[in-house]
Amino acid sequence: MTSLFSPLKIRNIEIKNRIVLPPLVRFSIVGTDGLVTDELIKWYEDVAEGGTGLIIVEATCVSSDGKLRENQLGIWDDRYIEGLSRVADKCHEYNVPVMIQLHHAGFKEKIKDVSSETLEQILADFKRAFVRAKKAGFDGIEIHGAHTYLISQLNSRVWNTRDDEFGGDFLRRMNFSRLLIEETKELFDDDFILGYRMGGNEPELSDGIKIAKYLESLGVDILHVSSGIPNPEYLKEEKVEVPEEFPLDWVVYMGTVIKKYVNIPVIGVRKIKKEKHASWLIENGLLDFVAVGRAMISRPYWPKVARKEYDIRNGIKNS
Ligand SMILES: Cc1cc2nc3c(=O)[nH]c(=O)nc-3n(C[C@H](O)[C@H](O)[C@H](O)COP(=O)(O)O)c2cc1C
């Protein structure tokens, strides 16, 4: 039976278990210059040593004016490659594959008024950042297409009310992602994979399913289902109807639904803190990977603790 500690290979990338560190911006240990710091490398080392299967490095900005906060990692210039390669090397010392999330904060609701030239420029920034990420030695890229940032804004039928090549209907809203993926195809191979973090609710789960299927058809290797831009009429965060018997968060639920519609691996996330919940999701084939975020900040060795809990629950004696 598949367990939380079963390996999985994506192309040539061997992932030793189903536990993922999701991207987590660490503002307090990154300066305003956006360069990698020794403290940041120590954080990723702690996680790699702690037994996680796959690390996704935090949202790293592709344009100098696209940051979500001052203290965010950058990749808009070649001078960032050296520091980022130290992060990749450190994870590899522990045999942990490491991807990097590439990000642009975007324009919120104003996405509808941004000139197409500006979007073309940002697309070019993304493409250059992809090349740098590969040069830095990462095992892949995760496109940040969730959480109301640029690509989520474009994918959203709530905010993207444009009527040009970047909006108007589903395919035009997805055009930025399609161009980015198609025009960087030659970079990706069995040793360099493409991931995409998407909003499961963009704004409804039915939109998320459509986006996921489309991304699979474009050749994305792994999906990471998180949240998107909600419908304005929702007053509270819970927008997706979750069956009463589903014991975990609604964002995790969206991942489990989307997994049924695609044949590529799916990472689910949000408030997964206990080994027994993580194991339940994997053992029942509801997800391929679980991402553990905040719990990993307080305990980067979360997977080691989970392994002990798993062994006790299953009556496995450690040698
Ligand atoms: C401090 C912090 C930083 C985060 N940074 C990012 C990020 O860089 N990119 C991203 O897609 N999500 C980011 N998130 C969201 C997390 O990846 C994750 O989806 C969220 O924390 C829910 O998972 P958890 O309940 O296991 O923490 C961040 C969340 C926190 C708390």
The ligand as an SDF file (V2000), in Angstrom:
LIG
                    3D

 31 33  0  0  0  0  0  0  0  0999 V2000
    4.8560   32.8820    6.4610 C   0  0  0  0  0  0  0  0  0  0  0  0
    4.1840   32.3540    5.2340 C   0  0  0  0  0  0  0  0  0  0  0  0
    4.7740   32.5880    4.0020 C   0  0  0  0  0  0  0  0  0  0  0  0
    4.1750   32.0830    2.8360 C   0  0  0  0  0  0  0  0  0  0  0  0
    4.7850   32.2640    1.6360 N   0  0  0  0  0  0  0  0  0  0  0  0
    4.2570   31.7290    0.5100 C   0  0  0  0  0  0  0  0  0  0  0  0
    4.9340   31.8150   -0.7280 C   0  0  0  0  0  0  0  0  0  0  0  0
    6.0470   32.3240   -0.8390 O   0  0  0  0  0  0  0  0  0  0  0  0
    4.3140   31.2870   -1.8150 N   0  0  0  0  0  0  0  0  0  0  0  0
    3.1060   30.6540   -1.7370 C   0  0  0  0  0  0  0  0  0  0  0  0
    2.5840   30.1820   -2.7480 O   0  0  0  0  0  0  0  0  0  0  0  0
    2.4670   30.5340   -0.5500 N   0  0  0  0  0  0  0  0  0  0  0  0
    3.0140   31.0250    0.5540 C   0  0  0  0  0  0  0  0  0  0  0  0
    2.3970   30.8330    1.7690 N   0  0  0  0  0  0  0  0  0  0  0  0
    1.2990   29.8800    1.8510 C   0  0  0  0  0  0  0  0  0  0  0  0
    1.8650   28.4980    2.2330 C   0  0  0  0  0  0  0  0  0  0  0  0
    2.6440   27.9380    1.1990 O   0  0  0  0  0  0  0  0  0  0  0  0
    0.7410   27.4910    2.5800 C   0  0  0  0  0  0  0  0  0  0  0  0
   -0.0740   27.3180    1.4550 O   0  0  0  0  0  0  0  0  0  0  0  0
   -0.0880   27.9650    3.7530 C   0  0  0  0  0  0  0  0  0  0  0  0
    0.7330   28.3770    4.8260 O   0  0  0  0  0  0  0  0  0  0  0  0
   -1.0590   26.8900    4.2230 C   0  0  0  0  0  0  0  0  0  0  0  0
   -0.3650   25.7430    4.6350 O   0  0  0  0  0  0  0  0  0  0  0  0
   -0.0760   25.4500    6.2150 P   0  0  0  0  0  0  0  0  0  0  0  0
   -1.3980   25.5390    6.9020 O   0  0  0  0  0  0  0  0  0  0  0  0
    0.5260   24.0800    6.2260 O   0  0  0  0  0  0  0  0  0  0  0  0
    0.8650   26.5070    6.6930 O   0  0  0  0  0  0  0  0  0  0  0  0
    2.9590   31.3640    2.9270 C   0  0  0  0  0  0  0  0  0  0  0  0
    2.3670   31.1760    4.1740 C   0  0  0  0  0  0  0  0  0  0  0  0
    2.9720   31.6500    5.3220 C   0  0  0  0  0  0  0  0  0  0  0  0
    2.3190   31.3810    6.6500 C   0  0  0  0  0  0  0  0  0  0  0  0
  1  2  1  0
  2  3  1  0
  2 30  2  0
  3  4  2  0
  4  5  1  0
  4 28  1  0
  5  6  2  0
  6  7  1  0
  6 13  1  0
  7  8  2  0
  7  9  1  0
  9 10  1  0
 10 11  2  0
 10 12  1  0
 12 13  2  0
 13 14  1  0
 14 15  1  0
 14 28  1  0
 15 16  1  0
 16 17  1  0
 16 18  1  0
 18 19  1  0
 18 20  1  0
 20 21  1  0
 20 22  1  0
 22 23  1  0
 23 24  1  0
 24 25  2  0
 24 26  1  0
 24 27  1  0
 28 29  2  0
 29 30  1  0
 30 31  1  0
M  END
$$$$
